[in-house]
């Protein structure tokens, strides 16, 4: 299958005339690139563009495409979420919850493609007050239900002995510091890049900036093993591994569900778990969580 389509091939693919293709590029954001004076269209991006601009999804397909009794959560990973999934599976043996570690943006895209029931996300908006709404509006055709899972503290994980004397965020730019990073599309990477810009630090000058680790816990373990001096992560990991921690901010970590699915039995069982004493006890040994708003609907509001 060809990876790139010509203007004529795109017109045939969509079923329009060639002049309309140029209009879609200029006005509707149809993905295209110009090489040696000719327009080329990456086929997979054209297909994604069509999918993103689709409206009136068949309700029957939405309801039947994911197996009954299976709960798929995808997006940003979290220690408390992992423990909650284990608790859910132990309490509801006729159901099964699984997690796909895709990062916050990956979770939203999986939700759009109907590949998961719940997306977990903590994407900080430009105003630095709200989370997730702007990104959900960009990725999803319809506003989802947003339920808070927890609040947690983000910062920089440091080796327990802190032999490099890292005490402020700006110290990451000191000579001889090796860091780890999180992948693009994760809420932690978004926050880290934002803080680097605020501090006037050129990320490309940081040793290890391009070394991407996919889980918070693994960042902590790499630092504990001495393979890096520091990396962005959450305080609960620092508490679990006894790492030094430089705080940045508390954040809202949310669960997003399509309105059509929100009242599915399995989803409601999981949401109900967030109000139970068993759930509240899960964070007793992990510093850096605030569960006061866990299970509260953030959108739509009453």
N, C-alpha and C positions, 0 to 999 in steps of 0.2 A: 504494500500500500504506500502511495506517495506521501512524503511528509509535508510537502509544500504544494499548494495549488496555485494555478494562474488565475487571473481575473475571470477568464472565460469559464474555467473549471469551478470556481466558487459560485458564479452565477448559475451554472447548471446544478450544482450541489444544493443550493438554496431554492432554486426555481424562480429566479428573477432575471431581468436583463442586465447587461454589463454596466450600463450607466448607473443603475440603482446600487451596484456594488460600491462605487465611489461615494455615493451619498451615505451609505451605511458606514463607511470608513470615517467620513468627515463628521457625521452627526450622531451616530449610534455606537461608535467605538468598536467597530468590527476589527479584530486584530489583523494587522498587516505590516509588512516591512518593504522598503524600496531598495532593490539591489540592481545596480547598473541601469537605472532608469525604469525598471519594471517592478510592478507590485507583485509580491509573493505573500501567500497566506498560509501560516502553519495550520495544517489540517486539524490537529488536536485542539488548538485554541479556537478555531472556527466552531468546532463541535461544542466546546465548552461555552462559547458565546451564545450559541443557539439555546443550549440548556439553561443558561443563566437568564435569558430573556423569555423563557417559556412561562406562560400564565395558564390558569385553569387546569392544574394537574388533576387527572382523574382520581377522585376520592377512593374508589375501590382499589386501585393499584397501590395508593399510599397505605391503605389499611392492611392489605394482604401481603405486601412484599417482604415483611420481616416476620420471622416465626413467632408464634404465640408462646408466652412463658419465658422468652429470651429477652434480656435487657442488655442492649449494647450502649455503652458510654464511651465517647471518643473525645479527645482533645488534650487539654493540659493535665499533666500528671500531678499527683499530690499524695503524700503519705496517708493523710486522714481519709482521702477518698478510697485508697487501696484497702485500708482497714475496714471501711464501711461496706465495700463490695464483699469482702470476706464475711462480715457480719450478716449481710443480707442473704448470702447463699446458705449460711448456717441456719438462719431463721425461717427461710422460705425454700424448703427443699424441692418443691414442685416448680420453682422458677430458677433461673440462672442468670447472674449478671457477669458481664465480661467488659474489659477495658481495652481500648486502642489508644496507644500513646502517640498522638499525632501533633501535639502542640495546639494552642488555642485556635489559630487560624485553620489548622487541619480539621479540628472538631467542627467548626462552623461549616466548612466545605462538605464534610461527611454528612452533616445534618441536611444541607441543601440537596445532596444527592440521595437522600433517604437511605444512607448506609448505617445510621445509628439512630437510637431513640433520644439520647441526651448528649448534648455537647457541653464540655466543661471548659470555661474560658475566664481569663483575667486580663483582658486587653485594655490598657489605660488609654483614655481618649485625650485629645489635644488639650482640653481644658484642665486636665489632671484632677478632675473631681469625679467624673463618671467613668464607668467601665462598660465595654462590650456593645453598647447600643449602636454606635456609629458603624462598627465593624459588622454587626449583624445586619444592619440596613443595607450595607454594601454587598453582602454575600447571599442574603436570603430574600426571597420574593415577598414573604409575609413576616410581619413582626412576630417573634416567638414569645412564649411565656418564659420569663426569667425568674428563677428562684435562687436565692442566695444559699450557697453551701457552707461557706465560712468566711471569716476575715483572717488573714494571715500576714506575717511580717516578712517583707522582702529585704534583702541586703547582700552583703558580700561574705562568703565563707572563707575562713582563714585557718591555716594549720594550727593545731593547739599550742605549739610552742611559740608561734608568731616570731620566728627568728629574724624575719625581715622588717620587723617593727612597722607593720601596717595598721594604722589607727584611724585614718580618714580615707574617704573614697579617692581623693586626689593622690594618695600614696601609691595607687596602682601604676602610676606613670613613672615611678622611681626606677632607676637602672637595676637590672638584674632580677626583675619580678616576672615570673611566669604565671600566666593565667589560663583558665579554661573558660569556655563560653557555652551558651545554649543555642540551639538552631534558630534560624530565621523562622518567623511565624509563631514563635512562642511568646507569651506575655512577658516572661522574664527577660528575653533578649530585647524586646521592645523597650522595656524599662531601663535596662543596662545601657543601651545605645543612647537613650534620652539623657541619662545621667552623665555619660561620657561627654556629650555635646555641651551640657550645662557647665561641666568642669573644664571645658576647653581642651580635652584630651583627644588627640588623633588616634582613633582605634587601631589604625594600621601600624602604629609604632609600638603596640603592646604585643609582647611575645606570647603567643598562644591564642590571640584573638580569633583566629580561624579554626581553632580546635573545638569542635562542637560535641557536647555530651548531651544525651537525650533524656536523662532523668535527673531530678534534683538530687536524689540519693547517690547516684553515680558520680556527680560532681563532687559531693562530699567525700566519697570513698577515694577518688583519685587524689584529692588534696591530702587526705589522711595518710595515703600511701607515699606521699612525698613527690608525686609526679607533677605537681603544680603548687604554687604558693597561695592562689586565691581564685575565686570564681563566683559568679552571681548565683544566688540560691535563697532558700527560705530558712527562717530561724528554726523551725522544727527539725530540719536536718542537722543544723549546728547543735541543737540540744541533744539529738539522738547520738551523735558521734563525738560530742564534747569538743566541737570546733570553736575557735574564736569567731566573732560575728560583728560586722559593721552594719548597723541598720540603715535602711534607705527610707522605707515607708510601709505603712499598713495598706493592704489592698483588699478589694472585694473579689472573691472567687465564686463564680456563678455557674449554675446549671441552666442550659437553654433547651427548651422543648417546643416542637411545633404545636400550635393550638389544637390541631386535629388529633394529636396523639396524647395530649396532656392527661386526659382522664382514662387512658388505658390502665387496666388493672395493675400490671407489673410496674408501670411508672408510678402510679399512686402508692403502691406498696413501698417503693424506694423513697419517695418524697415523705411518706409518713414516718419512715425510719429516722428522719432528721429531727423529729420531736421526741424521740424515745430516750429514756435514761441510758440505755445500752450504748447509743450513739454518743451521747454527751461524755460518757466515761472513756471513750476511745482516745481522747486527746489528753487524758490526765497525765500521761508520762511524756508529753510533747509540749514544750514551751513554744510560744509563737502563734497560737491559734486563739481566736475569739469566736465563740459559737453563739453569742447573744442574738444574732439575726439569722441563724441557720434555719432553713425551712421557710423563711419569710418570702412571700412573692414580691419581687422588685418591680415586675411589669407583667400584665397591667396592674395598676394600683387600684385599691378600692376607692 
